[in-house]
Amino acid sequence: MSLASNASLVVLADETAIARAVAESFVAKARAAIEARGTFSVALAGGSSPKAAYALLATEYRDALAWGQVRFFFGDERCVPPDDDESNYKMAYQAMLGPLGIPGGHVFRMRGEDLPASAAVAYAAILTSELPAAHGAPTLDFIMLGMGPDGHTASLFPGTDPLTGDDELVRAPYVEKFGTYRITLTPRVLNAAYDLEVETAGPSKSDALAAVLEGPYDPTALPIQILAPSAGRLTWLVDRAAAAKLTALPP
């Protein structure tokens, strides 16, 4: 297994341990960004590990940060209204944003209820107006990501080159396997971040993780392989079950 110099792999016991590591990482990165730049911008992810981390941040870690200096964005969204159970925004709001009392002006959601192409254009405009372009594109301090058993991340799914339309910043791809559109940040924005963190757990992820980290580079088949931050860091937080088929593990 060979990781780039700005990438690292951390293997933890289980999904519960990942959630705590995510919460602690969130706090550490936020404190560093606020000290350095006065604010902290994070793109949230859907999924069970992030949801558990959000709950920890809203309870055990609620006094660990100056939440008024945190601004929340999203890495991807389903094309549903914000009150739909499939909405990443709804999950994040119920688990963290609501309990913490985050003001609406600090939360920049993708409008899944709008026409997908229009929602993508609108979100790209928000990123451009709200974020600095420190690394050649709107630059988030921290982007949380997951990985599916098929090697997708955000809403970049196998079957097409994930770099297609990269200049758009935000895309609205049609996902054939689900028969619906999604809204997603493009690799250009993902790789401009100061920190990327992939959280993935469970035996269903073991084949994909081994292929992504130890197999040939084929981002059309395994879109998550496009993660290669230009000036930031990439961290993989995985559990033992997901890492079971890796031939080499970090010490």
VOKEFI-258365 format. One line per 5 residues: number of its first residue (from 1); their letters; for each residue x, y, z of N, C-alpha, C. Coordinates in nm, 3 decimals. Example, Ala and Ser with C-alpha at 12.3 -4.5 7.8 and 13.67 -1.06 7.14 Angstrom:
<nodes>
1) AS) 1.319 -0.569 0.780 1.230 -0.450 0.780 1.320 -0.330 0.780 | 1.285 -0.225 0.708 1.367 -0.106 0.714 1.290 0.003 0.787
</nodes>
This chain:
<nodes>
1) MSLAS) 0.085 -0.119 0.000 0.000 0.000 0.000 0.089 0.124 0.000 | 0.057 0.218 -0.087 0.135 0.340 -0.097 0.041 0.460 -0.094 | 0.061 0.546 0.007 -0.018 0.667 0.018 0.069 0.786 -0.017 | 0.007 0.889 -0.073 0.080 1.011 -0.103 0.132 1.072 0.026 | 0.230 1.160 0.013 0.294 1.219 0.131 0.197 1.302 0.214
6) NASLV) 0.091 1.353 0.150 -0.006 1.434 0.224 -0.131 1.355 0.261 | -0.121 1.220 0.257 -0.234 1.134 0.291 -0.195 1.040 0.404 | -0.293 1.001 0.484 -0.268 0.908 0.594 -0.388 0.817 0.612 | -0.363 0.698 0.666 -0.466 0.599 0.692 -0.466 0.568 0.841 | -0.581 0.579 0.903 -0.597 0.547 1.046 -0.701 0.436 1.057
11) VLADE) -0.662 0.324 1.117 -0.753 0.211 1.134 -0.798 0.208 1.280 | -0.929 0.211 1.299 -0.989 0.213 1.432 -1.074 0.088 1.454 | -1.116 0.067 1.577 -1.182 -0.059 1.612 -1.313 -0.077 1.538 | -1.397 0.025 1.538 -1.532 0.009 1.483 -1.590 0.146 1.451 | -1.717 0.147 1.409 -1.781 0.271 1.368 -1.796 0.369 1.484
16) TAIAR) -1.815 0.318 1.604 -1.825 0.405 1.721 -1.694 0.480 1.743 | -1.583 0.410 1.728 -1.453 0.474 1.743 -1.429 0.576 1.633 | -1.476 0.546 1.512 -1.462 0.642 1.402 -1.539 0.769 1.434 | -1.661 0.756 1.483 -1.743 0.874 1.513 -1.673 0.964 1.614 | -1.615 0.906 1.717 -1.544 0.988 1.816 -1.421 1.053 1.754
21) AVAES) -1.349 0.979 1.671 -1.231 1.036 1.606 -1.270 1.151 1.515 | -1.384 1.138 1.447 -1.433 1.245 1.359 -1.465 1.369 1.442 | -1.534 1.350 1.553 -1.570 1.464 1.638 -1.445 1.534 1.690 | -1.348 1.458 1.735 -1.224 1.517 1.786 -1.147 1.587 1.676 | -1.147 1.528 1.557 -1.080 1.589 1.442 -1.148 1.720 1.405
26) FVAKA) -1.281 1.720 1.406 -1.359 1.839 1.375 -1.319 1.952 1.470 | -1.316 1.924 1.598 -1.283 2.027 1.697 -1.141 2.079 1.677 | -1.046 1.988 1.656 -0.907 2.030 1.638 -0.889 2.116 1.514 | -0.949 2.076 1.405 -0.937 2.151 1.280 -1.007 2.286 1.292 | -1.121 2.288 1.358 -1.194 2.415 1.374 -1.113 2.513 1.458
31) RAAIE) -1.057 2.466 1.568 -0.978 2.554 1.653 -0.858 2.611 1.576 | -0.792 2.526 1.498 -0.675 2.571 1.423 -0.714 2.674 1.317 | -0.824 2.649 1.246 -0.868 2.741 1.141 -0.911 2.874 1.200 | -0.985 2.869 1.311 -1.032 2.993 1.373 -0.913 3.075 1.423 | -0.814 3.008 1.479 -0.695 3.080 1.524 -0.619 3.141 1.408
36) ARGTF) -0.612 3.068 1.296 -0.533 3.115 1.181 -0.608 3.214 1.095 | -0.741 3.191 1.075 -0.813 3.271 0.976 -0.941 3.335 1.031 | -0.972 3.310 1.157 -1.086 3.376 1.219 -1.220 3.308 1.198 | -1.223 3.206 1.115 -1.347 3.135 1.087 -1.314 2.993 1.045 | -1.414 2.907 1.047 -1.396 2.767 1.009 -1.511 2.728 0.917
41) SVALA) -1.478 2.683 0.796 -1.579 2.641 0.700 -1.568 2.490 0.680 | -1.681 2.422 0.693 -1.682 2.276 0.683 -1.795 2.233 0.591 | -1.768 2.134 0.507 -1.871 2.070 0.425 -1.908 1.938 0.491 | -2.034 1.925 0.527 -2.082 1.808 0.597 -2.117 1.695 0.501 | -2.116 1.573 0.556 -2.149 1.454 0.478 -2.271 1.386 0.539
46) GGSSP) -2.335 1.301 0.462 -2.438 1.214 0.513 -2.377 1.085 0.563 | -2.459 0.994 0.614 -2.410 0.864 0.656 -2.412 0.845 0.806 | -2.397 0.719 0.849 -2.412 0.686 0.991 -2.295 0.734 1.076 | -2.171 0.723 1.026 -2.056 0.769 1.105 -2.062 0.920 1.126 | -2.083 1.001 1.022 -2.098 1.145 1.046 -2.214 1.177 1.138
51) KAAYA) -2.327 1.108 1.123 -2.443 1.137 1.209 -2.407 1.116 1.355 | -2.336 1.008 1.386 -2.295 0.983 1.524 -2.196 1.089 1.571 | -2.108 1.133 1.482 -2.013 1.239 1.518 -2.085 1.370 1.545 | -2.186 1.401 1.462 -2.263 1.524 1.483 -2.330 1.522 1.620 | -2.384 1.407 1.658 -2.450 1.396 1.788 -2.349 1.420 1.901
56) LLATE) -2.228 1.370 1.887 -2.125 1.395 1.988 -2.090 1.543 1.994 | -2.076 1.607 1.878 -2.042 1.748 1.875 -2.151 1.833 1.941 | -2.275 1.791 1.928 -2.387 1.868 1.984 -2.406 1.844 2.134 | -2.337 1.743 2.188 -2.353 1.711 2.331 -2.219 1.721 2.403 | -2.136 1.621 2.393 -2.010 1.619 2.467 -1.915 1.732 2.429
61) YRDAL) -1.920 1.776 2.302 -1.824 1.875 2.254 -1.886 2.013 2.230 | -2.007 2.033 2.277 -2.076 2.159 2.245 -2.005 2.281 2.303 | -1.932 2.264 2.413 -1.860 2.377 2.474 -1.714 2.385 2.430 | -1.677 2.301 2.333 -1.537 2.296 2.292 -1.502 2.397 2.184 | -1.606 2.460 2.124 -1.582 2.549 2.011 -1.662 2.677 2.023
66) AWGQV) -1.611 2.781 1.957 -1.689 2.904 1.937 -1.774 2.882 1.813 | -1.893 2.826 1.831 -1.976 2.784 1.718 -2.019 2.901 1.630 | -2.019 3.019 1.684 -2.054 3.136 1.603 -1.954 3.167 1.494 | -1.836 3.105 1.500 -1.733 3.126 1.398 -1.723 3.010 1.299 | -1.821 2.920 1.305 -1.824 2.804 1.216 -1.933 2.825 1.111
71) RFFFG) -1.899 2.797 0.985 -1.996 2.806 0.876 -2.007 2.668 0.810 | -2.130 2.626 0.787 -2.158 2.490 0.743 -2.204 2.486 0.598 | -2.137 2.402 0.521 -2.172 2.377 0.381 -2.199 2.226 0.367 | -2.225 2.181 0.245 -2.253 2.039 0.223 -2.175 1.989 0.102 | -2.127 1.864 0.112 -2.053 1.805 0.002 -2.142 1.753 -0.108
76) DERCV) -2.263 1.709 -0.072 -2.358 1.664 -0.173 -2.496 1.661 -0.110 | -2.596 1.643 -0.195 -2.734 1.639 -0.147 -2.820 1.560 -0.244 | -2.921 1.497 -0.189 -3.022 1.431 -0.270 -3.122 1.536 -0.319 | -3.185 1.510 -0.429 -3.281 1.606 -0.487 -3.417 1.586 -0.423 | -3.424 1.628 -0.297 -3.547 1.618 -0.218 -3.560 1.746 -0.136
81) PPDDD) -3.679 1.777 -0.086 -3.695 1.894 0.000 -3.619 1.877 0.132 | -3.591 1.986 0.200 -3.510 1.979 0.323 -3.578 1.909 0.439 | -3.709 1.884 0.431 -3.778 1.812 0.537 -3.797 1.664 0.505 | -3.739 1.619 0.392 -3.748 1.479 0.353 -3.649 1.396 0.434 | -3.687 1.274 0.469 -3.599 1.189 0.548 -3.471 1.151 0.474
86) ESNYK) -3.469 1.164 0.341 -3.350 1.133 0.263 -3.252 1.251 0.257 | -3.292 1.365 0.307 -3.210 1.486 0.297 -3.090 1.483 0.390 | -2.971 1.506 0.336 -2.852 1.520 0.420 -2.865 1.640 0.513 | -2.926 1.746 0.463 -2.946 1.864 0.547 -3.033 1.829 0.667 | -3.143 1.759 0.646 -3.232 1.726 0.756 -3.158 1.644 0.861
91) MAYQA) -3.081 1.547 0.818 -3.006 1.465 0.913 -2.910 1.552 0.995 | -2.834 1.639 0.928 -2.738 1.723 0.998 -2.808 1.822 1.090 | -2.924 1.872 1.047 -2.998 1.967 1.130 -3.049 1.899 1.257 | -3.105 1.781 1.241 -3.160 1.712 1.357 -3.052 1.666 1.454 | -2.937 1.622 1.399 -2.832 1.567 1.485 -2.744 1.675 1.548
96) MLGPL) -2.724 1.788 1.479 -2.625 1.885 1.527 -2.668 2.030 1.514 | -2.707 2.073 1.396 -2.730 2.215 1.373 -2.843 2.269 1.460 | -2.952 2.194 1.469 -3.064 2.236 1.552 -3.030 2.236 1.701 | -2.980 2.123 1.754 -2.945 2.120 1.895 -2.843 2.225 1.937 | -2.752 2.261 1.848 -2.653 2.364 1.880 -2.707 2.506 1.861
101) GIPGG) -2.825 2.517 1.800 -2.881 2.649 1.776 -2.803 2.731 1.675 | -2.748 2.664 1.572 -2.671 2.735 1.470 -2.764 2.827 1.392 | -2.730 2.956 1.379 -2.816 3.048 1.304 -2.826 3.007 1.157 | -2.942 3.032 1.099 -2.963 2.997 0.959 -2.864 3.062 0.865 | -2.816 3.182 0.899 -2.720 3.251 0.815 -2.582 3.189 0.812
106) HVFRM) -2.558 3.090 0.900 -2.429 3.020 0.902 -2.438 2.883 0.837 | -2.555 2.850 0.782 -2.575 2.720 0.719 -2.610 2.741 0.572 | -2.529 2.686 0.484 -2.547 2.702 0.340 -2.581 2.565 0.282 | -2.710 2.539 0.267 -2.753 2.409 0.219 -2.770 2.409 0.068 | -2.758 2.291 0.010 -2.792 2.272 -0.130 -2.943 2.257 -0.141
111) RGEDL) -3.003 2.329 -0.235 -3.149 2.331 -0.246 -3.198 2.212 -0.331 | -3.210 2.098 -0.264 -3.250 1.976 -0.332 -3.390 1.981 -0.390 | -3.472 2.075 -0.343 -3.608 2.086 -0.395 -3.616 2.160 -0.527 | -3.509 2.227 -0.569 -3.509 2.301 -0.694 -3.470 2.211 -0.811 | -3.483 2.262 -0.933 -3.433 2.187 -1.048 -3.284 2.160 -1.028
116) PASAA) -3.241 2.037 -1.049 -3.102 2.001 -1.016 -2.996 2.092 -1.078 | -3.008 2.119 -1.206 -2.907 2.203 -1.271 -2.906 2.344 -1.212 | -3.023 2.398 -1.184 -3.032 2.531 -1.124 -2.974 2.533 -0.983 | -3.002 2.426 -0.907 -2.949 2.417 -0.771 -2.797 2.410 -0.772 | -2.740 2.340 -0.869 -2.595 2.330 -0.879 -2.532 2.465 -0.911
121) VAYAA) -2.590 2.536 -1.006 -2.539 2.669 -1.042 -2.548 2.765 -0.923 | -2.659 2.759 -0.853 -2.680 2.847 -0.738 -2.580 2.817 -0.627 | -2.552 2.689 -0.606 -2.459 2.655 -0.498 -2.316 2.693 -0.535 | -2.281 2.680 -0.662 -2.149 2.725 -0.707 -2.132 2.874 -0.681 | -2.238 2.951 -0.703 -2.232 3.096 -0.677 -2.214 3.124 -0.529
126) ILTSE) -2.279 3.044 -0.444 -2.263 3.060 -0.300 -2.118 3.031 -0.259 | -2.062 2.923 -0.309 -1.924 2.891 -0.276 -1.830 3.003 -0.318 | -1.851 3.056 -0.436 -1.764 3.161 -0.489 -1.774 3.288 -0.406 | -1.893 3.320 -0.360 -1.912 3.445 -0.284 -1.874 3.431 -0.137 | -1.883 3.310 -0.082 -1.865 3.293 0.062 -1.726 3.244 0.102
131) LPAAH) -1.652 3.188 0.008 -1.525 3.126 0.043 -1.408 3.190 -0.031 | -1.290 3.194 0.032 -1.172 3.241 -0.038 -1.128 3.137 -0.141 | -1.050 3.178 -0.237 -0.996 3.086 -0.337 -0.848 3.069 -0.312 | -0.814 3.014 -0.196 -0.674 3.003 -0.157 -0.597 2.903 -0.241 | -0.667 2.801 -0.293 -0.600 2.695 -0.367 -0.655 2.681 -0.508
136) GAPTL) -0.692 2.793 -0.570 -0.736 2.792 -0.708 -0.882 2.763 -0.729 | -0.957 2.746 -0.622 -1.102 2.723 -0.627 -1.156 2.763 -0.491 | -1.287 2.779 -0.476 -1.340 2.806 -0.343 -1.286 2.704 -0.243 | -1.224 2.753 -0.136 -1.144 2.668 -0.047 -1.211 2.652 0.089 | -1.257 2.532 0.116 -1.314 2.496 0.245 -1.201 2.453 0.339
141) DFIML) -1.220 2.479 0.467 -1.121 2.433 0.563 -1.124 2.281 0.578 | -1.243 2.224 0.574 -1.259 2.082 0.606 -1.376 2.026 0.527 | -1.354 1.914 0.459 -1.462 1.845 0.390 -1.470 1.703 0.443 | -1.586 1.668 0.495 -1.613 1.533 0.543 -1.672 1.451 0.429 | -1.624 1.330 0.411 -1.668 1.244 0.302 -1.686 1.101 0.351
146) GMGPD) -1.764 1.027 0.278 -1.774 0.884 0.300 -1.735 0.810 0.173 | -1.738 0.679 0.178 -1.714 0.597 0.058 -1.816 0.485 0.056 | -1.881 0.467 -0.059 -1.975 0.359 -0.074 -1.906 0.230 -0.113 | -1.975 0.116 -0.105 -1.917 -0.012 -0.146 -1.876 -0.016 -0.293 | -1.928 0.078 -0.373 -1.892 0.085 -0.514 -1.778 0.184 -0.540
151) GHTAS) -1.722 0.242 -0.435 -1.611 0.336 -0.451 -1.654 0.477 -0.481 | -1.782 0.510 -0.462 -1.825 0.649 -0.486 -1.796 0.734 -0.362 | -1.785 0.863 -0.383 -1.776 0.958 -0.273 -1.855 1.082 -0.310 | -1.903 1.156 -0.208 -2.000 1.262 -0.234 -2.108 1.202 -0.325 | -2.144 1.268 -0.435 -2.235 1.204 -0.532 -2.164 1.188 -0.665
156) LFPGT) -2.039 1.144 -0.658 -1.962 1.107 -0.776 -1.963 0.955 -0.784 | -2.044 0.902 -0.876 -2.066 0.759 -0.884 -1.991 0.697 -1.001 | -1.962 0.565 -0.994 -1.895 0.498 -1.104 -1.974 0.505 -1.234 | -1.899 0.501 -1.344 -1.962 0.495 -1.476 -1.926 0.610 -1.566 | -1.889 0.724 -1.506 -1.845 0.838 -1.586 -1.720 0.897 -1.521
161) DPLTG) -1.639 0.962 -1.600 -1.519 1.027 -1.549 -1.560 1.133 -1.446 | -1.516 1.121 -1.320 -1.559 1.219 -1.220 -1.507 1.360 -1.245 | -1.409 1.373 -1.334 -1.357 1.505 -1.366 -1.437 1.576 -1.474 | -1.538 1.507 -1.531 -1.624 1.571 -1.630 -1.693 1.691 -1.567 | -1.685 1.806 -1.634 -1.750 1.926 -1.582 -1.685 1.981 -1.458
166) DDELV) -1.555 1.956 -1.440 -1.487 1.997 -1.318 -1.485 2.148 -1.299 | -1.488 2.224 -1.407 -1.487 2.370 -1.396 -1.617 2.425 -1.337 | -1.720 2.341 -1.330 -1.849 2.389 -1.284 -1.857 2.409 -1.132 | -1.762 2.355 -1.056 -1.757 2.362 -0.910 -1.861 2.273 -0.844 | -1.984 2.279 -0.893 -2.093 2.194 -0.841 -2.166 2.134 -0.960
171) RAPYV) -2.194 2.006 -0.954 -2.262 1.937 -1.063 -2.392 1.875 -1.015 | -2.478 1.843 -1.110 -2.604 1.773 -1.081 -2.610 1.647 -1.169 | -2.531 1.545 -1.136 -2.529 1.426 -1.220 -2.654 1.340 -1.203 | -2.689 1.270 -1.309 -2.796 1.172 -1.302 -2.734 1.039 -1.259 | -2.782 0.982 -1.151 -2.726 0.858 -1.097 -2.815 0.743 -1.143
176) EKFGT) -2.765 0.668 -1.238 -2.845 0.564 -1.302 -2.894 0.460 -1.202 | -2.809 0.419 -1.108 -2.846 0.312 -1.017 -2.963 0.350 -0.926 | -2.983 0.479 -0.903 -3.095 0.523 -0.820 -3.206 0.588 -0.901 | -3.182 0.609 -1.031 -3.283 0.670 -1.116 -3.319 0.811 -1.076 | -3.219 0.887 -1.032 -3.246 1.023 -0.985 -3.122 1.110 -1.000
181) YRITL) -3.141 1.238 -0.986 -3.030 1.332 -0.988 -2.978 1.353 -0.846 | -2.854 1.393 -0.837 -2.792 1.435 -0.712 -2.723 1.570 -0.737 | -2.688 1.637 -0.631 -2.609 1.760 -0.638 -2.478 1.733 -0.563 | -2.365 1.769 -0.623 -2.237 1.734 -0.561 -2.129 1.836 -0.592 | -2.039 1.853 -0.498 -1.916 1.927 -0.525 -1.835 1.849 -0.628
186) TPRVL) -1.761 1.919 -0.710 -1.674 1.854 -0.808 -1.536 1.831 -0.748 | -1.455 1.744 -0.810 -1.319 1.722 -0.761 -1.238 1.851 -0.748 | -1.264 1.948 -0.833 -1.191 2.074 -0.824 -1.209 2.139 -0.687 | -1.330 2.139 -0.636 -1.357 2.197 -0.505 -1.309 2.104 -0.394 | -1.333 1.975 -0.408 -1.288 1.879 -0.307 -1.137 1.890 -0.285
191) NAAYD) -1.063 1.894 -0.393 -0.917 1.892 -0.381 -0.855 2.028 -0.348 | -0.938 2.131 -0.340 -0.888 2.262 -0.299 -0.892 2.280 -0.147 | -0.956 2.189 -0.076 -0.975 2.203 0.069 -0.843 2.192 0.144 | -0.839 2.253 0.261 -0.723 2.236 0.350 -0.717 2.094 0.405 | -0.833 2.036 0.435 -0.838 1.900 0.490 -0.955 1.824 0.430
196) LEVET) -0.927 1.704 0.382 -1.029 1.608 0.340 -1.023 1.490 0.435 | -1.139 1.439 0.473 -1.141 1.323 0.562 -1.246 1.226 0.513 | -1.204 1.104 0.483 -1.295 0.999 0.440 -1.321 0.907 0.558 | -1.447 0.888 0.590 -1.487 0.801 0.701 -1.565 0.684 0.643 | -1.516 0.562 0.663 -1.586 0.447 0.608 -1.569 0.326 0.698
201) AGPSK) -1.674 0.248 0.712 -1.674 0.137 0.807 -1.756 0.021 0.755 | -1.723 -0.098 0.805 -1.803 -0.217 0.778 -1.744 -0.308 0.672 | -1.777 -0.437 0.678 -1.723 -0.534 0.583 -1.765 -0.509 0.439 | -1.877 -0.441 0.417 -1.921 -0.415 0.280 -1.828 -0.318 0.207 | -1.740 -0.251 0.281 -1.648 -0.154 0.220 -1.509 -0.213 0.194
206) SDALA) -1.485 -0.336 0.238 -1.348 -0.390 0.235 -1.295 -0.410 0.094 | -1.377 -0.459 0.003 -1.330 -0.479 -0.135 -1.297 -0.345 -0.200 | -1.386 -0.247 -0.183 -1.363 -0.116 -0.244 -1.241 -0.049 -0.185 | -1.223 -0.056 -0.054 -1.108 0.009 0.008 -0.977 -0.051 -0.043 | -0.972 -0.183 -0.053 -0.851 -0.247 -0.105 -0.826 -0.207 -0.250
211) AVLEG) -0.931 -0.201 -0.329 -0.914 -0.162 -0.470 -0.870 -0.018 -0.482 | -0.928 0.070 -0.400 -0.895 0.213 -0.408 -0.750 0.239 -0.367 | -0.708 0.178 -0.256 -0.576 0.208 -0.201 -0.464 0.122 -0.258 | -0.497 0.002 -0.308 -0.391 -0.088 -0.353 -0.405 -0.132 -0.497 | -0.517 -0.099 -0.562 -0.537 -0.139 -0.700 -0.495 -0.031 -0.798
216) PYDPT) -0.514 -0.055 -0.926 -0.478 0.044 -1.028 -0.565 0.168 -1.019 | -0.512 0.277 -1.072 -0.585 0.403 -1.071 -0.688 0.401 -1.183 | -0.814 0.404 -1.147 -0.924 0.400 -1.243 -1.042 0.476 -1.184 | -1.038 0.609 -1.183 -1.141 0.686 -1.116 -1.279 0.678 -1.183 | -1.286 0.633 -1.308 -1.417 0.611 -1.368 -1.488 0.495 -1.298
221) ALPIQ) -1.413 0.394 -1.260 -1.468 0.280 -1.186 -1.475 0.307 -1.037 | -1.376 0.383 -0.986 -1.365 0.411 -0.843 -1.347 0.561 -0.825 | -1.454 0.638 -0.830 -1.443 0.785 -0.831 -1.366 0.844 -0.713 | -1.368 0.777 -0.598 -1.300 0.832 -0.482 -1.149 0.844 -0.503 | -1.096 0.773 -0.603 -0.953 0.784 -0.631 -0.912 0.923 -0.680
226) ILAPS) -1.007 1.008 -0.715 -0.971 1.144 -0.759 -0.930 1.232 -0.641 | -0.949 1.186 -0.519 -0.912 1.269 -0.404 -0.760 1.281 -0.396 | -0.712 1.400 -0.422 -0.569 1.429 -0.420 -0.552 1.578 -0.394 | -0.567 1.620 -0.269 -0.564 1.764 -0.239 -0.437 1.831 -0.287 | -0.454 1.945 -0.352 -0.340 2.014 -0.413 -0.246 2.074 -0.310
231) AGRLT) -0.302 2.122 -0.199 -0.218 2.185 -0.097 -0.263 2.148 0.043 | -0.352 2.054 0.055 -0.406 2.016 0.185 -0.368 1.874 0.223 | -0.449 1.815 0.311 -0.423 1.682 0.363 -0.545 1.593 0.342 | -0.518 1.465 0.321 -0.623 1.365 0.306 -0.605 1.259 0.414 | -0.709 1.237 0.493 -0.704 1.137 0.600 -0.816 1.035 0.577
236) WLVDR) -0.779 0.909 0.584 -0.875 0.799 0.580 -0.896 0.749 0.722 | -1.020 0.754 0.772 -1.056 0.694 0.900 -1.143 0.573 0.871 | -1.089 0.454 0.894 -1.160 0.331 0.859 -1.160 0.238 0.980 | -1.255 0.145 0.981 -1.253 0.048 1.090 -1.187 -0.081 1.044 | -1.167 -0.172 1.139 -1.095 -0.296 1.108 -1.167 -0.379 1.004
241) AAAAK) -1.300 -0.377 1.007 -1.376 -0.456 0.910 -1.354 -0.404 0.769 | -1.354 -0.272 0.752 -1.330 -0.214 0.619 -1.188 -0.238 0.573 | -1.093 -0.243 0.667 -0.951 -0.259 0.632 -0.909 -0.405 0.620 | -1.001 -0.498 0.634 -0.966 -0.640 0.645 -0.893 -0.697 0.523 | -0.915 -0.639 0.406 -0.854 -0.695 0.284 -0.734 -0.616 0.235
246) LTALP) -0.690 -0.518 0.312 -0.566 -0.449 0.278 -0.448 -0.541 0.306 | -0.350 -0.540 0.218 -0.235 -0.630 0.237 -0.134 -0.572 0.335 | -0.139 -0.443 0.359 -0.046 -0.379 0.453 -0.123 -0.274 0.531 | -0.094 -0.266 0.658 -0.160 -0.170 0.745 -0.055 -0.079 0.809 | -0.094 0.044 0.841 0.002 0.134 0.905 0.040 0.081 1.042
251) P) 0.160 0.112 1.091 0.202 0.063 1.223 0.119 0.126 1.333
</nodes>
